Amino acid sequence: MSTNAKPTVLLTNDDGPPDSKESPYIFGLYKHLTERLGWDVKVVVPSSQKSWIGKAYQIKEITKGYYFYPTNPNGGGEKSLVSRPLKENEVAEWILLDATPATCANIGIHNIYPNGIDLVISGPNLGRNSSSAFALSSGTVGAAMSSSLSKTRSIAISYGTVVHPTPATYFEPAHILGTKIIDHLWRTWGSDEYGLKNKEVDLYNVNIPLIEPLLNEEGLKIYWTTMWRTSYGRLFKAIPGDSPATSKVNPAGPDSSTSPEEPVENATPTESNLMFKWSPALGMESLIRPKDSSLVEGSDGWALHHGAVSVTPLRASFAEPVEGIHEFSSVEDRIWKVRL
């Protein structure tokens, strides 16, 4: 369809249905997309928190779904096993799936709304999804990547948590800015001078830092960015054998508060005690609070570090080295010259 027309949108996320702690942003963005832009927005989201799961599909389990009816002002609502008419104060009928974000996106595109989705928006995520280390682990980006592999234009959007706790006054300006960026990307898909990548843009990854300048009239600077290539260290720690079988995980991910989750020292694994707990704080310190010297100018990490919005055009493929394999002059030159 023409990008001048209003698209039919599939909205998904990895934080689940509206919740003040785990999923505080999706209901607000939904209302802006439907009320400010007048877009037709369908919602298919995980029934519970599914952060840090990447582009995983659910293949062994039977995926079960529910109808959900969010209400004003905060999006709380009822679940139902069958579709029903809206009650008073209910805004819309959403669908919750006991599934990963990528599974939700694929089922939404191909099973629930076949041939009916023009654009997939994944988010807004609670916490940033900048740099390769975070983006490749992100369920938010994973759902957008999944959709782009179904030949559907996709945008992943994340709100970086900087202030703990984040003032609620930042939410509305973030939704307004995010909606404007999404609208611009839809209307000018791949045609912006710096948003174009070999005329093949499959998805965009947007990161908006939730900081005080959002409240100012001039707002935040917005940069076209590349993805900062990063890595992380130890993400888990060994724990004593008598520890609980599960542990709480902060849904804000890399932007979660630095206060200790649980005062458990790193135990020494033994043959009879191979137990480990998600504990990424130390392994991500250089990514959460990077030194200026480590940041690549023009990258998404650099933009967020300087209080700006990053918009990164992406292709749905693993990146290849810029030099080397592309420089062969003929197919014959590609033949291995080594003996195995």
Phi, psi and omega in degrees: 000161177293139179285357174278341178278159178283126184279157166270123191249140167257119178257126178222181177194186173241003181263351177088191183293166183308132180202134186298332182260316188262332183216070188275355192247337191294322182293320179296315179294320178305314182293324178292319180295321183276321186270317181282316183266340182073022181280153174273111187243119173264144183236124173226111185230159174300148181284349179209173181303127181225041180290161174061033183245359176062218182258034182290139173257152179268110187244336180269324184278152169279126182276118181258143182234162179222155169268143183227140186236089182291148181236157172288149006262349191246358175095000175293152183188186182260151171257153178212144178282342180233153177290143181213165177295154178290143174266176180301134178076358175279138189270321186194175173252117176254170176236131175251135177239139174283076191202171176285162178301317179297323176296316178301316181297314183293317179294322178298315182290316191259334185252314185274319181232060184299133180059022184240000185250127178263330186211135174253130174244126180247118180132201356287133181286146173278097184112158184291158170224052178259155180076154185296323182298319180279317184297321181288345178260350191281129172291330178296308178292325179300319179294321178292320178296317178303316182292321180294330176287347171262020177060037177239128180300140189218145177228126171261133181228135184224144177253112182285125179275119181246318180260133180243119351284158181285125178300136180297340179294344179279340188297308185299313177300325178294319178296318180298313180294316179299319179296318178296319179295315180299315180299316180296315181297321179296314185288336184237031191310115175074000185260347176297145185304316183259356176267000183263133177230096181053032180059024179224087175254116180268324181203161175241142176247116185248133176233124179244117177283134179272092183225165187302323179303345174302332183278346182279157182297322181284340176067207183256149171289148178239126182244140161288130185228164168258170179271127178291119180282118186223175176213166175230166182263222183294126181254349182231157174230148177288144181230159179298154183295340181266011179285158178302151183290336178231163178221157179285141178238130179287122183293344179288354175058232184297340181265007181294160180301148181277000178296142185299136179289307178212135183282068180248122179288154177291114182279171178261120180297143175230173180298329182262000184218074177259080180234132184223149182233142175300120182206077192273357190307308183291323182289349182241004185305317183288344178268324182284318179234070184287154172282147180304324183293339181271347184275140177269120181302132181091358179271166180295322178297322178295317180298312181295323180297333180258021174071033181238165177274139176250136174233112187247114175288136183225157170250150182275066179201158173291139181290147176249155178304139181296320180252162175106266188294335180277353188262002177295137181275340179210165178297323181299329180293345182276349181292136180298136179255017182247151176266137180254000000 
